């Protein structure tokens, strides 16, 4: 089947394939034919339970489940972005496909449970998950593995090629007719932007951030030499943009990014619908957007090096408040030390507090000694536009 992939895909899809329990022949044929470099980035088998747990960074109770296959596919998709970043082929991020297969098939000893498999194909903007329920004792182990491998290649062709819808349906019909000893059921299909946002919401530790700019996206990006402005952006306004630009000018850094977290330390999580609305509004300003699930500011170092976070004084207040560090000064200072390790600075903007009727600045709050050289105040910045007031004026 991989010879068909060579002919059909033609650089339209770059694939990382992860298997567990079955798919050995898919791995074998993945790079068997000349020209497979058109689509093949990496393929691996995680046969032992411990090996799969290391990949997904968690304990696994059940090996063959929908969630495991989908997490493997997401991990594979993230890996494809890491590979392309290493090769400086960032323009190809949108052409990548992560595949996860987890299966239980015929073995030396008679298996008590089902012979079955889950196959998940994650394109980032779309995800498809299939369940295969194999009728027991119809095939040898090798034949079951071959069957799963053949179905995988047919699904790749179906979802990645430029075939018309009727041709795609005909292909699936043929699978079901020719292999009438097996039930094939598509159990899930997710579409943009819901697939990526749901992956962030799952909190499995696999995906922590998505970079969105123009029509491109990148999973778990590492941003360097840039200003990042974090906020809920509900909605984004000129005050946000002015703060980011002033911080950029101060440090002379080439890029600015706006990080929207779906998680918040003090508020409810943002719904998928609200996330989509805020992203669309931010896109109107032609901004580089980072969508993350990192609730605490102290943890945002994960995606920035050699740069700076631009924040308001209200966010700085939370950053140094020990209540977010189990009321431990030592734990807080150790966390802040990570900013120093990544060579990141904090740019703080003063803000007028309507409750206290005064302008709040760094003089009103502690600057931990370990951190004092990395905190800079934008004393000349004054823009007291409030997202809350904007929403109130709009009647929301």
Secondary structure, DSSP 8 states (H G I E B T S, - for coil): -HHHHHHHHTTS-EEEEEEESS-HHHHHHHTTSTTGGGTEEEEEE--SHHHHHHHHTS--S-SS-HHHHHHHHHHHHHHHHHHHHHTT-GGGGGGEEEEEEEEE---SS--SS-EEEEEEEE-SSEEEEEEEEE-TTSS-HHHHHHHHHHHHHHHHHHHHS---HHHHHHHHHHHHHHTTTEEEEEEEEEETTHHHHHHHHT--SS--EEEEETTEEEES--EESEEEEEE--TT--HHHHHHHHHHHHHHT-SEEEEEEES--SSS----HHHHHHHHHHHHTTT-EEEEE---SGGGGGGGEES-EEEEEHHHHHHHH-GGGGTT-HHHHHHHHHHHHHTT-EEEEE-EEETTTTEEE-GGGS---GGGGGGEEEETT------HHHHHHHTT-
